[in-house]
Structures are given as C-alpha cells and as structure tokens.
Amino acid sequence: MADQTVFSDELIREIHVRSQGIPRLINTLCDNLLLTAFAVEQREASLTMLDEICRDIRLEWPGHNLRPRGESLLSTESIEHPLI
C-alpha cells in the first residue's frame, strides 16, 4: 500500500521526545515498534506499544512521570502540575 502509515505524526513526535533526538535510540525504538506491530499483526504502531517498549528497555525521558501511560506529552491538558 503506497499510502500506508505505520507511524502516525503523534507517534513520531513522541518517539522524538522519548529518544531526546538520539539517533541510536530513535532506531532502537522504531525497530522495536515495527517488530511489535508485526508480532501482533497490526498495520500501525501505537503509543501503547511505545509505552511497553520503553518499559522493557527501562527508558526514562524528561517528564515521563508526569502523565498516564499511553498519553502523549503533546496533549498537555491532562498533565497535572504539582506546583499549581
């Protein structure tokens, strides 16, 4: 399929946030996302898959404790600000 998208724009932005732009880490996350999507027979990778992969490789990134799993950093309405 020529118009198939495996990684949504939101997922790509989240990969960048979590990898902090480090090329080797971007490759690791994307490779694991592709393998996971294939294993569960999905045509599109998801934030839930990314969460699982990040837990598996024990990846920490700035702000990872501020939001529920599976929710993008980009939807800031749901982030609770402890200082407010």
Buried (B, 14 or more C-beta within 10 A) or exposed (E): EEEEEBBBEBBBBBBEBBBEEEEEBBEBBBEBBBEBBEEEEEEEBBBEBBBBBBEEEEBEBEEBEBBEEEBBBEEEEEEEEEEE
